[in-house]
Amino acid sequence: MRNRPIPGSSGAVRTMSPYGDPVLHAPCEAVADFDASLARLVEDMFATMYAARGVGLAANQIGVALRVFVYDCPDDEDVRHLGHLVNPRLVRADGVSVRGAEGCLSLPGIEAGTPRFDHTVVEGFTVTGDPVTVSGTGFFARCLQHECDHLDGLMYTDRLSGRRRGKALRAARKAGLIP
């Protein structure tokens, strides 16, 4: 029996910001008020992420330029990591650099081999303002780096170069996701 509600169960699904939307390509602002509107935002973000069948979602992906992201992501050992971070700061990304398939809910259906470090540590706060440190390895480390990038105005395609970037953007154009 659960003592807490399922994240997102009281949230509303919001519209996803598509690739090219200016909110996705500019750094987000720090959260100043840890209040009911922030809690509502986090609930809506979980609901939106689950509706889109994602493993992570940054606030700017639903048009809100604040430093917040949510996640429900396994690591390479299939251990589930569930939570959120407010005002996250990537404090460590190290270990082996691994090129793995990566996609984005703002560019649905398009994946590309993207290099990411295998270990990540992120510090931030909970929705109530309590400090928290989250560390991850493998796929979860990739997720943490991906979401931190979003809050800095970067998309995973910005991490690609040459043919990989061109191929991903051509596929997105062909799918009608970008002009």
N, C-alpha and C positions, 0 to 999 in steps of 0.2 A: 504494500500500500504506500502511496506517495504522500509525503508531507507537504510538497510544494506543487503548484500547478505546472503543467508542461509549458516550457517557454514558447511564446507565440500563440498559445491557445486563446488568449483574449485580445490578440492583435488583429489589425486590419492589413490585408495584402495591399501594398502600394505599387504604383507603376514604376517599372525599372527604367533608369536612365540609359538610353542607348549609347553605344560607342559614338564619339564625336560631340556629345553634349558637353558644353564648357565646364559643367560642374565636375566632370570626371577628370579634367585635365588641369586643375588648379589645386594647390594645397588647401586642405580643410582647416577651419578655425577650431581652436581649443574650446572644449565645453567649460563654461563658467558656472552654470547653475545645475546642481544635482537635485532636480525636482521632479514633480509628477510628469511634466512634459518629456523629460529625458527617459523616464521609465516607460512611457507610452511609446516613444520612438524605438526603444530596444524591443518591446513586444511586437511592434509592427515590423521591425526588421527580421525578427525570427519568423513571423508569419509569412513574410515575403520570401525569405530564403527557402523555407520549407515548400511553399507553393511552386517555386522555381526549381526545386530539387537540387539545391546547391549545398555546399559545405561551409560557405562563408559569405558574408555580405557586409560591405562598408556603407556607411550612411549616405555618402555621395552617390551611391548607385541607385538610391531612391530620391535623389534630388536635394538631399540635406547636407550642406557643406560643413558638417561637424565631425570631429575626430572620434568616431565611434565605429566599432565593428562587432559582429556576432559570428559565432562559429559552432558547428556541430560536425566534427571532422575526425576520422580515424587516423591513427599513425600507421606505420608500416607493419606493426605487430597486431593491427586491428583493434587497438584500444581506442575507445570513443573519448573524444575531448569535446565538452560542451560548455559554452560560456560566452562572455562578452567582455570587451575592453573599452574603456572611455579614456581619451587622451593617451593612447598607447605610444610607447617609444621603443623602437627596436634597439636593444642594448647589445645584442650579440647575434651574429650570423656567421657561423664557422663550420669547420669540418670539411668533408668532401663536397665539392660542387658536383651536383647531379643534374643532368639534362633529362627532364621528364615531361610528359604530356601535361599541359596546363590549359585551362579554358577560363571563361569568365561569363557570369550571368548577364553582363552588359554587352556581350558579343556571343550569344548562344549558338552552340553547335560547332564552334570553331576552336580547334586545339592546335597547339604547336609545342615542340620540344623546347622548353625554357630552362635555362640554367638557374639553379637555386642551391643554397647551402643546405646541408643535411641536418644542421642543428641551429635552433633559434631560441633566443630569450627576449621576451617583450615585457616591459613594465607598464603599468597603467593603473586604472582605478575601476572599481565596480560602479554600478548605477547609483549606489548609495554613497559613493565617495571614499570607500575603503581601498587602500593600496593593495595591488595584486601583482604577482610576477607569474608569467606563464612561460613554460619552456616546452619545446617540441622537437621531435626528430622526424625524419622521413617526410611522408606526405603531409603530416600536420605542420612541420616546419615550413614546408612550401606554402601551405595555407596562410600561416601567420605572416610570412614575408609578402605574399600576394596582397593581403588585406592592408598591411602597413603601407605598401606601395600605393594602393588606391587613395589613402588619406593624404599622401604626398603629391597626388595628382598624376600618378603613373599608372599605366595599364601594362599588363604582361607583354603586350606587343611591343612596348617601348624597350623591353629587355632583349628583344630579338634583333638579329642583324642579318643583313644580306638576303639570301634566298629564303630563309625561314620566315623572316618578316614579310617579304614580298608575297610568299605563298599564302600566309595567313590572311593578309589584307585582300588579296585577290579572291580567296574563298569567301570572305565576308562581303565583298562587292557582288560576287556571283549570287550569294544568298539574299541579296537585297538589304543587308544589315548596315552598309555604309554606301554613300554615293560614289 
